[in-house]
Amino acid sequence: MPRIIESPTIIEAAGNKPKRIEEYVGRVNSSHSQVSVARMVSPAGWIEPGQRPEFMEITVVLTGRVRVEYEG
């Protein structure tokens, strides 16, 4: 059955500066464990510890830029 998600859930982010995460679909807002759809607003210079999420995470950069460091 389709379900309307009226608004995102705000999630606190780890990192060196305040960052806003608005989750529309994922563990918190819709109980989906395999995918996360969220809008994130990060300040310039924001960094976070490395991650290995257990779900599909896709990042789309609408403005600004993102620097990704990875193993391998």
Residue frames relative to the residue before (quaternion, step in Angstrom):
aa qw qx qy qz dx dy dz
M 1.0000 0.0000 0.0000 0.0000 0.00 0.00 0.00
P 0.4670 -0.6715 0.4919 0.2984 3.61 -0.86 0.87
R 0.1034 -0.7824 0.6125 0.0449 3.53 -1.17 0.65
I 0.3285 -0.7330 0.5630 0.1946 3.57 -0.88 0.92
I 0.2011 -0.7411 0.6290 0.1214 3.56 -0.90 0.97
E 0.3352 -0.8072 0.4595 0.1578 3.55 -0.21 1.33
S 0.7978 -0.0910 0.1022 0.5872 3.57 0.97 -0.83
P 0.5468 -0.6209 0.4405 0.3485 3.58 -1.16 0.47
T 0.4116 -0.6380 0.5797 0.2958 3.51 -1.38 0.23
I 0.3585 -0.7256 0.5470 0.2138 3.59 -0.89 0.94
I 0.0995 -0.8016 0.5895 0.0064 3.56 -0.81 1.08
E 0.4219 -0.6923 0.5271 0.2546 3.58 -0.97 0.87
A 0.2517 -0.7922 0.5440 0.1149 3.57 -0.87 0.98
A 0.4478 -0.6301 0.5567 0.3044 3.52 -1.24 0.56
G 0.4296 0.7009 -0.5028 0.2671 3.56 -1.13 0.50
N 0.6499 -0.5638 0.3681 0.3526 3.52 -1.32 0.14
K 0.7664 0.2015 -0.1300 0.5959 3.63 1.26 -0.27
P 0.6231 -0.5379 0.3870 0.4156 3.62 -1.15 0.37
K 0.0103 -0.7800 0.6245 -0.0377 3.56 -0.99 0.92
R 0.2844 -0.7659 0.5548 0.1570 3.59 -0.98 0.82
I 0.0556 -0.7655 0.6409 0.0117 3.57 -0.88 1.03
E 0.0948 -0.7724 0.6277 0.0224 3.57 -0.81 1.08
E 0.1342 -0.8215 0.5519 0.0494 3.58 -0.21 1.26
Y 0.2141 -0.7675 0.5953 0.1037 3.54 -0.85 1.05
V 0.7817 0.0331 0.0131 0.6227 3.56 0.95 -0.94
G 0.4556 0.6632 -0.5029 0.3158 3.57 -0.90 0.93
R 0.8028 -0.3047 0.2076 0.4685 3.56 -1.29 -0.20
V 0.7315 0.4520 -0.2517 0.4441 3.58 0.84 -0.97
N 0.7993 0.3683 -0.1813 0.4388 3.59 0.64 -1.11
S 0.8345 0.1551 -0.0576 0.5257 3.62 1.01 -0.67
S 0.4612 -0.7112 0.4126 0.3335 3.60 1.32 0.12
H 0.4340 0.6570 -0.4952 0.3671 3.61 1.11 0.59
S 0.2119 -0.8172 0.5257 0.1042 3.59 -0.67 1.04
Q 0.6801 0.5248 -0.2890 0.4225 3.60 1.19 -0.31
V 0.7934 0.1780 -0.0890 0.5753 3.59 1.20 -0.33
S 0.1143 -0.7676 0.6260 0.0762 3.54 -1.20 0.57
V 0.0406 -0.7578 0.6512 0.0064 3.55 -0.92 1.00
A 0.1891 0.7937 -0.5444 0.1943 3.55 -0.41 1.24
R 0.3270 -0.6829 0.6123 0.2276 3.52 -1.28 0.50
M 0.0577 -0.8019 0.5947 0.0064 3.56 -0.83 1.01
V 0.1094 -0.7589 0.6395 0.0556 3.54 -1.04 0.85
S 0.0420 -0.8210 0.5678 -0.0431 3.55 -0.46 1.27
P 0.4248 -0.6870 0.5184 0.2808 3.60 -0.98 0.77
A 0.6378 -0.5110 0.4007 0.4141 3.58 -1.20 0.44
G 0.8015 0.2780 -0.2134 0.4846 3.58 -0.96 0.84
W 0.4460 0.6932 -0.4599 0.3302 3.59 1.25 0.06
I 0.0164 0.7771 -0.6288 0.0213 3.58 -1.00 0.87
E 0.1296 -0.7776 0.6105 0.0769 3.56 -1.26 0.44
P 0.6157 -0.5303 0.4130 0.4112 3.57 -1.23 0.31
G 0.6276 -0.5359 0.4060 0.3926 3.59 -1.22 0.46
Q 0.1651 -0.7994 0.5749 0.0572 3.56 -1.13 0.68
R 0.0837 -0.7327 0.6687 0.0944 3.52 -1.37 0.36
P 0.0958 -0.8407 0.5298 0.0577 3.60 0.40 1.18
E 0.4138 -0.7036 0.5300 0.2297 3.55 -1.20 0.64
F 0.6794 0.4087 -0.2878 0.5372 3.57 1.21 0.48
M 0.6095 -0.5359 0.4295 0.3960 3.57 -1.29 0.27
E 0.0029 -0.7901 0.6122 -0.0313 3.56 -0.71 1.09
I 0.0416 -0.7892 0.6119 -0.0323 3.56 -0.72 1.15
T 0.1567 -0.7952 0.5819 0.0673 3.57 -0.86 0.98
V 0.0669 -0.7593 0.6471 0.0173 3.54 -0.93 1.00
V 0.2011 -0.7794 0.5842 0.1036 3.58 -0.72 1.07
L 0.2145 -0.8087 0.5394 0.0945 3.58 -0.55 1.19
T 0.7768 -0.0127 0.0025 0.6297 3.57 1.10 -0.70
G 0.7324 0.3752 -0.2924 0.4871 3.56 -1.16 0.52
R 0.3984 -0.6892 0.5362 0.2804 3.55 -1.15 -0.61
V 0.2387 -0.7482 0.6018 0.1453 3.52 -1.30 0.37
R 0.1873 -0.7501 0.6256 0.1049 3.54 -1.06 0.82
V 0.1006 -0.8072 0.5815 0.0143 3.55 -0.72 1.10
E 0.0955 -0.7492 0.6536 0.0484 3.55 -0.95 0.97
Y 0.0313 0.8152 -0.5750 0.0615 3.56 -0.90 0.90
E 0.5513 -0.5815 0.4757 0.3629 3.54 -1.29 0.36
G 0.7600 0.3725 -0.2675 0.4605 3.58 -1.04 0.76
